[in-house]
């Protein structure tokens, strides 16, 4: 009875990739939900304004272009004028740039410090872990806005101080997430094998632990960025944040608050810019793959 021969898969260019390879290729392509794409568009708009704002702005940031204060929307002034007759579109472009830069610097400060301290707590032993945790618990027990108000009231307001204050305020939250991830990863088998091989703590932290916690920490960085934007805008609205001649989105709201009595729509424009930035980042993070994990991170961060 003749033996039957099954055709062997060809490796030539005309062969059809197996289903597993197709699924693996699809998994390598990042997918976003509809809300994620909306958030990505909002974030892209904010970043475009932040990066190119000074070149795209139709007027200098401090130039008085009309004698009509709180002027309505027009072809010459697409977003109207502020309380001094300055072009609101130009001021929002400059204000978005400063808001994004300050918030990004403070969020990176908190993420780097929190991640570094979390890694140290995971490998340095119980005494160091307990000491750092108690100190950072004491810092986080002070409400964030109250802590920022105390620092600014005591030392005055400057861009550097605002970044440091916001960064320190949100370091404990980043530390908690980083420590939890690092402690869980350090208990895994491949990390224990590295310890048995005699690898030092720096190698274990940078090669074995950090690469496996970077994605959750990036998601947390986005959330910290949103929190910092809201904190800095709140301080500026109270007159304790960015000071003239600089202006961020929060200070633009405060400057033009008198226009509410006249029903001037220009008052709402900086607030809408803040909403686009913060809501866009949240939608983008929620729409990324692994959304459930990021939602759990958000709940843990907001619980502080």
N, C-alpha and C positions, 0 to 999 in steps of 0.2 A: 504494500500500500504506500503510495508516494507520500513523503513528508511534506506538510504544508509550510510555507515560509511566509512569515508576516513581514511586510515592507518596513525597513528601518527608516527612521526619520532622517531626512536629508538636512545637512547643515549648510546648504547653498543659499544664495541670496533670495531664491524664489520660495523658500520654505516658509510656512506659516508658524509664527511663534506659538508655543504651547500656551494653554489657558493660564497656567500659573505665572508664566512670564508676562502675559498681558496684564494680569491683576497686579503683579509687582510693579510694572511700568505705570499703571494707573495710580498706585499708591504713592509713587514718587512725585506725582504732580499734585501740588497743594490745591485743595478744594476749599471754596468759601461758600457759605450760605448766602442767600439774598441780602440779609442784614449785614453780613460781612462785607459784601461788595459795596453796599451803601456806605458803611463805615470807612472802607478803604478810599472811596471817592471823597468823603468829607475830610479825612486825614490828608489825602493828597492835595486837596485845595488849600488846607491850612499850611501845609509844608511849602507849597508853591508860593503862597503869599509871604511866609516867613523868610524864604530864601531870596526871592526876587522882589520883595516889597519895595525896597528903596529905589530900585530901577523901574518898577512898574507904576509907582505912585505918580499921579498927574501933577502934584504940587509939592513943594518942600513942606516938611512936617510942621514947621512953625509959621508958615506964611499966611497972612491974613488976606484972603482972596475976595471977600465981599464985606460990605458994611451991614448986611442983613444977618443978624445973629439968629441961630436956629432956622436957617433958610430951608424951605422944603426941597424935595428931590427935584432935580432938573438935569438937563443935558450937560450943563457946565459943572454941576455939583451932584453926581449920581446918588450920593448918600446924604446930601444936605451939608449944612455948615454947623460948627459947634458954637459955644457961648461967646466966642471972640470973633466969629466969622471965618474960621479956618476950615479947610476942606476935610470933611470927616472921613472920606474914603482914604485919603493919604494918611491920616492919623491912625486909622484902624490897621492899615498895612504895616506901619512902623510899630504900632502897639502889639500886633500879632507876632512880629519878629522877636520883640523883647520878651513877650510872655513865653513863647516857645523855648527860647534860649535859656531863660532863667529856670523854667520848670524842668527842662531836660537836664541841665547841669545839676540841679538839686536832686532829681530822681536818680541820676547816675551816681551821685555821691552816696545817697542812701543805699542803692543797690550794691555798690562796690564795698562799702563799709559793712553792710549787713551780711553779704556773702562771705567776705573775709573773716568776720567774727564767727559766723556760723561754721565755717570750715575749721577754724581754730578750736571751737568748742567741741567739735566731733573727734578731734585727734589729740587734744592736749590733756585730756583727763578730766575726772569729775570735779576737782577743785576749781580749775579754770572755768569749766562749764557753769558751775553753780555761781561763781563770782560774777561772770559777765551777765548771766541771766538775771540775777537780782539787781545789778546796776541798771540794766536796760529796762527792767520792769519798773524801776523807780522813775526813769525818764518817761516811760510811756504812761505812767499813772497820771501825769500832768496832761490835761486836755491840750491838743495840738495848738489850737488857736490861742489859748491862754499862755502857753509856753512862748509862742512867737510874739505875742503882745508884750510879754515881760522882757524878752531880749531886745526887741526894737525900742521899747520905752527906756530901757537902761542904757543902751549903747548907740542909739540913733539908727537911722535908716540909710543903708547903702546897698548897692547891688550885691557886693560880696557877702555882706552880713545876711541879706535876705536868702541867698543861696545856701549859706551854711546853716541858718536857722531852720529852713525848710528841710534840708538834708538830714540834720540831726533829729528833727521831729519824727521823720519817717524811717530812720534807721532801725529802731526796735522792731517794727513790724516786718521789715525785710529780714532782720536777723532771725526772727522766730521761724519764718518759712524756710530760710536757708539752713538753719540748724536742724529742723525736723527732717529735711531732705538729706542732709549730710549724715546725720546719725543713722537713718534707715539704710542709706547706701553703704556706710562703713561696716555694717553688720553682714553684708553680702559676702558670698564665698570668695569671689575673685579679689576683693579687698583684703580679706584675711590671708589669702595666698600671697599677696604682695607684702604683707607684714611679715609672714614667715620667711619670705625671700630676703628680708632685711632691708627693704626699701625705706627711705627716710620719710618723715612726715610731709615734707614739701612735695616729694614725688607722689605720694598717695593722694594728697589734696588736689594737685594740679592735673595729674594724669588719670587717676582712678575714680575720683569722686566728682570733681567739678564738671567734666564733660557730660556726666549723666544727670546733672541737675540744672543745666544751663537753660533748657527750654521752659521749665516752670518759672525760673527766675526772670526770664525775658517777659513772660506773661505778667508776672508781678510788677516788673518795671513799668509796663504800660499802665497798670492800675495806679502805681505810685505817681506817675506823671500826671494823671488826672487829678489825684488828690492835691498835688503841689500846685497845679493851675488854679484850683478852687481856693487854696489857702492864700496864695499870693494875690489873687484877685480880691479876696476878702480884705486882706491887709491894705491894699491900695484903695479900696472903696472907703475904708475907715481913715485914710490919710496917713497911714503908717507904713505903706509899702514903697513903691517906686515914686521918687520925688522929681519935680521939674528940674532940668529941662526934659528929662526922660518921661515916657508915658507908656504904661502897659494897658491892657484892656480894662482892668479893674479901675484904674485911675481915670480912664476915659468915661466910664459910667459915672464916677463921682463928680467929675468936672461939669457934666451936662445935666445933672439931676434937676437943676432949676427949670429945665425945659419941660418937665412933666406937667407943670401947671399950665403951660401953653399947649399941651398936647403935641409937642414936637416929636416926630418919629425918630429923630436922630439919637435920642436917648437910648432907644432899644438896640441900635446897631452894634455897639460893643458887646452888649449882653448876648445878642444872637451869635456873634463871633465866638464868644466863650462857649456857648452851647454847641456850636458846630464842632469845635475842637474836642471838647470833653465827650460828647455823645458819640462822635465819630470814632474815637479811640476805643470806647467801650464796645461799640458795635463790631469793630474790627477784631478785637480780642475774643468776643463771644462767638464770632463767626469762623474762627480758625479751627482746623482739625484738633481734636482733643478738647472740645468745648466743655465737656463735663468736668475735666480736671481743672480747667481755668475758672469755672464757676465756683468750684470748691475753694480754690485759692482766693477768689474775691471774697467769699463769705468769711474765710479765715482772716483776711486783711481788714475787712470792715468790722470784724468783731473786736478789734483792738480799740 
